[in-house]
């Protein structure tokens, strides 16, 4: 898990007193699955955001990109899958 919690895949918003040691196993497994999938499909969080901007034809919209950068990686991944599904249905 420590190998996936790098700056390119993850925003560190963990309570410093508790850390990852106090997170439930179910949440850790979900987080591991999401981070592994993002790393495999996109390589980094930035590329995931680029993909989302491209799917919505908003590549040049800096405000939209900034709003996406504030979201957690699991939320971004869910949103990207929904956008990809919607784009596939339009085609």
C-alpha positions in Angstrom: 0.0 0.0 0.0 2.8 2.4 0.8 4.1 2.1 -2.8 0.8 3.3 -4.2 0.4 6.3 -1.8 2.9 8.5 -3.8 2.3 12.1 -4.7 1.5 11.2 -8.3 -1.5 9.0 -7.3 -2.7 10.4 -4.1 -3.6 13.5 -2.1 -2.4 13.1 1.4 -5.3 14.1 3.6 -4.8 11.6 6.4 -5.0 12.6 10.0 -1.4 12.7 11.1 -2.2 11.4 14.6 -3.9 8.2 13.3 -2.5 7.6 9.8 -3.4 4.6 7.6 -2.9 2.2 10.5 -6.4 3.2 11.9 -8.3 2.8 8.6 -10.6 -0.2 8.3 -9.4 -3.1 6.2 -12.4 -2.7 3.8 -11.5 0.9 3.1 -7.8 0.0 2.6 -8.7 -2.8 0.1 -10.9 -0.4 -1.8 -8.2 2.3 -1.8 -5.7 -0.3 -3.0 -7.9 -1.4 -5.8 -8.6 2.1 -7.0 -5.0 3.3 -6.8 -3.8 0.1 -8.6 -6.4 0.6 -11.4 -5.4 4.3 -11.8 -1.7 3.5 -11.9 -2.4 0.7 -14.5 -4.8 2.6 -16.7 -3.5 6.1 -16.5 -0.1 6.1 -14.8 -0.8 9.1 -12.6 -3.5 11.3 -11.2 -2.6 14.1 -13.6 -3.2 11.8 -16.6 -6.5 10.7 -15.1 -7.5 14.4 -14.9 -6.3 15.0 -18.4 -8.5 12.1 -19.6 -11.5 13.5 -17.9 -11.0 16.9 -19.4 -10.6 15.3 -22.9 -13.8 13.3 -22.5 -15.7 16.5 -21.7 -13.9 18.6 -24.4 -12.7 21.0 -21.6 -9.0 20.6 -22.0 -8.4 24.3 -21.9 -10.7 25.1 -19.0 -8.3 25.9 -16.1 -11.0 26.4 -13.5 -12.5 23.0 -14.2 -9.1 21.3 -14.0 -8.5 23.1 -10.7 -11.8 21.8 -9.3 -10.9 18.3 -10.3 -7.5 18.5 -8.7 -9.1 19.1 -5.3 -11.0 15.8 -5.5 -9.7 12.6 -4.0 -8.4 9.9 -6.4 -11.2 7.4 -5.7 -13.8 10.1 -6.5 -11.9 11.1 -9.6 -11.8 7.5 -10.8 -15.5 7.0 -10.2 -16.3 10.2 -12.1 -14.0 9.2 -15.0 -15.6 5.8 -15.3 -19.0 7.5 -15.5 -17.8 10.0 -18.1 -16.3 7.2 -20.2 -19.5 5.2 -20.0 -21.5 8.2 -21.1 -19.2 8.9 -24.0 -19.4 5.3 -25.1 -23.2 5.5 -25.1 -23.1 8.6 -27.3 -20.9 6.9 -29.9 
